[in-house]
Amino acid sequence: PQLLSSLSTNDTCIRSLPAMDITNNHQTFCFPLLKNAEILQCMSELEIDLTEAELREPNRNRVRTIFLVLVELGLNMTEKDFTAQSKTVT
């Protein structure tokens, strides 16, 4: 997708602080901060319907639905596959 590959964003880094860190080796995770318009464009390119109102005030069920679509697109797993695999891990 065009926008997904060409985002020029300011990455924000957060540090993961382990409970007992003797070595001072902190793991750092970076992620892009996107404006609402950029998020909506990415979702549109992925053919995920999302309105600005839903983005500003998300509800639990809608977030879950979008998450499952993203898992299916990214991992090629359906909700059924995801649920079955999580049961075998426990």
N, C-alpha and C positions, 0 to 999 in steps of 0.2 A: 504494500500500500504506500502511496505517495507520501503522506504526512508522517506515517510511522517511521519511515526510513530517513526523513530529512529534518527531523526536529532539531532545532538549535536551541537547547534549553539550558537553564542554569541548573546544574546538578546540585542536589543537597545531600550531604553526607551525614549519617548518624553513626554513632559508635555503639556497638554492642558491648555492654560491660558485663562480663561473666561474674557470677557470685564470688568466686575465689580466684582472683587474677594475681598471681605471684609474679609473673614475668612481664607485666605491663604490655603484653601483646594484645591489643584490642582489634577486634574484627570491625571493619568499616563497610557499611552498605551505602551505595549511592543510588539515588533515584531522581528522575527529572520532576521538577515542579511544572505542571502544565496549567494553562489558563482554561477556564471552562470551555471556551470556543475550541481549543485544541483537543480537549477530551471528547467533546461532541463530534468533532471531525473524525477522530480516530475510531470512535464507536460507529459512526456512519460508514466509514471505509470497511469496517468489519461486519457491516450489515446488522448492527445491533441498534434497535430503536431505543433512544434515550433522549428525553427532553431536558431542557435547561432547568425546569422546575424540579424534575426528579433528581437532577444532579445537585441542586442547591438544598433540597430537603428530601433526602432519600428515605424510603421506608424499607423495612427489613425484608419483606417478600420480594420487592423489586431488586434489591441488592443481591439477594440469593439467586434469583433468576439470571441476572447478568453475570454473576460469578460462575454459575454452572455453564453458561454459554461460552465464557472465556476459557474455562477448563476444557470444554469439549473442543474448542478451536485450537487451543495451545497444546493440549496433551492428547488430543484425539481419543478422549474418553467420555462416555455418556455418564449421566448421573448414576445409572444402574451399575456401570463398570466401577465408578468411583466408590460407590457404597459397598459393592462386593469386595473390592480390594481393601478398603478400610476395615472390613469385618475380618479378613484373613490376617491382618497385622496385629489385631488385639488378642 
